[in-house]
Amino acid sequence: MKVGLLVVGAGLVVAGLAAVGLGIPYKEFSVGGTLITTGVTGVCTGAIVLALAAVVGELQVIAARLESGAAAAGVDVPSGEDAVSGVRGTSAALGSAGRRSAEDT
């Protein structure tokens, strides 16, 4: 996933820079202004996607550290559907436990 984001981000930056480069000679006309605006939007979007790729990489490092720490401690870490349903059940139980009913007041 990280590699895909890097490829897409780099492609957007290159395409945006190309659009800006093509739009500069025609900046007096509406086509040039449109190309420049589109190119800047592409460059900014590419920068955002590249930042997301960095975030995904850091999250993968964190996940690897957590898995190794859980394995060293002998903790059973649920995965897949069990993990999602366990989290949903826990949050639902916590949410309903903290509420007061009209009879309590």
Contacts in CASP RR format, 6 or more apart in sequence:
PFRMAT RR
TARGET T0000
AUTHOR 0000-0000-0000
METHOD contacts of the structure
MODEL  1
MKVGLLVVGAGLVVAGLAAVGLGIPYKEFSVGGTLITTGVTGVCTGAIVL
ALAAVVGELQVIAARLESGAAAAGVDVPSGEDAVSGVRGTSAALGSAGRR
SAEDT
1 56 0 8 1.000
2 53 0 8 1.000
2 56 0 8 1.000
2 57 0 8 1.000
2 60 0 8 1.000
4 53 0 8 1.000
5 49 0 8 1.000
5 50 0 8 1.000
5 52 0 8 1.000
5 53 0 8 1.000
5 56 0 8 1.000
6 50 0 8 1.000
6 53 0 8 1.000
8 46 0 8 1.000
8 49 0 8 1.000
9 45 0 8 1.000
9 46 0 8 1.000
9 47 0 8 1.000
9 49 0 8 1.000
9 50 0 8 1.000
9 53 0 8 1.000
10 46 0 8 1.000
10 50 0 8 1.000
11 46 0 8 1.000
12 42 0 8 1.000
12 43 0 8 1.000
12 45 0 8 1.000
12 46 0 8 1.000
12 49 0 8 1.000
13 42 0 8 1.000
13 43 0 8 1.000
13 46 0 8 1.000
13 47 0 8 1.000
13 50 0 8 1.000
15 39 0 8 1.000
15 42 0 8 1.000
16 38 0 8 1.000
16 39 0 8 1.000
16 40 0 8 1.000
16 41 0 8 1.000
16 42 0 8 1.000
16 43 0 8 1.000
17 39 0 8 1.000
17 43 0 8 1.000
18 39 0 8 1.000
19 35 0 8 1.000
19 36 0 8 1.000
19 38 0 8 1.000
19 39 0 8 1.000
19 42 0 8 1.000
20 35 0 8 1.000
20 36 0 8 1.000
20 39 0 8 1.000
20 40 0 8 1.000
20 43 0 8 1.000
21 35 0 8 1.000
22 32 0 8 1.000
22 35 0 8 1.000
23 31 0 8 1.000
23 32 0 8 1.000
23 33 0 8 1.000
23 35 0 8 1.000
23 36 0 8 1.000
24 32 0 8 1.000
24 36 0 8 1.000
25 32 0 8 1.000
26 32 0 8 1.000
26 33 0 8 1.000
26 35 0 8 1.000
27 33 0 8 1.000
27 36 0 8 1.000
67 77 0 8 1.000
69 75 0 8 1.000
70 77 0 8 1.000
77 83 0 8 1.000
78 86 0 8 1.000
END
